[in-house]
Amino acid sequence: MSHKPDAYFAVFPKRAIIGTIHLKPLPGSPNYQGDMNAAIEAALYDLNAYVNGGCDGVIIENFFDAPFFKDRVGPDTVAAMARVATVIRQHTKLPIGINVLRNDALSGMAIATACNCQFIRVNVLSGAMLTDQGVIEGRSAELLRFRAQLHSNVLILADCLVKHAVPLAPQDMELVALDTWERGGADALIISGSATGKPTDEEDVQRASRGASEAPILIGSGIDTKNVRTLFEVADGAIVGTSFKVDGQIENPVDPARVESLVHLAKS
């Protein structure tokens, strides 16, 4: 399968910063409090901070729905995320992404296509990883056929050796990146640290870049004002969540000052 990075760079500039909207617990999740409007209001607050701070896009995640289903969420989650995405779309022209945790790429593609979003994040597109949900296997064959069936232009941003997981056997990042890009059909690759908010290893980024030299590379966790310039010497962008939150705590709302500071450093 031949690939060109043109599709990604038609949506995002170099050194793109994508802000993460961690949704409050949604209907059907263990911690849902019965107020969908509260989840929407919190999402809009974070969106406003990202827009005013100069982010190049946002991604919506059902982060507080944990514990997560391995590969298929229920219709309640799909409906709730589609509702949020529709509201977010009405309030910004920025590119919007969908990540249906833990690895429901088909629902993510359906939501993104129906709600005029530009991309999805897929934790395991190619290969298999051992996670707290069990063994998650990549489903690129299903996903790419489903995208074609929908006549969708939604981009697939795929993790390589995703966080909160370990491979079933030793894996070489260069080969994982190449397989995810060429054989898995990703439109961009995401390299993360070991867990949410944990720094991404620069060596991993360099290995992925060597393995899939044409692929756009994004940082998927742990980027902050201390390491953004170093990582952006190799990476093309970053998906940022934890370091944008008040006091750097993931359960807090986004801090507009933190957004402005990191975006300034990334673009300078």
Secondary structure, DSSP 4 states (H G I P E B T S, - for coil): ----THHHHTT--TTEEEEEEEPPPPTTSTT--S-HHHHHHHHHHHHHHHHHHT-SEEEEE-GGGPSPPSS---HHHHHHHHHHHHHHHHH--S-EEEE-TTT-HHHHHHHHHHTT--EEEES-SSSEEEETTEEEE--HHHHHHHHHHTT---EEEEESS-SSEEESS---HHHHHHIIIIIS--SEEEE--SSTTPPPPHHHHHHHHHHTTTS-EEE-S---TTTHHHHTTT-SEEEE-GGGBGGG-TTSPB-HHHHHHHHHHHH-
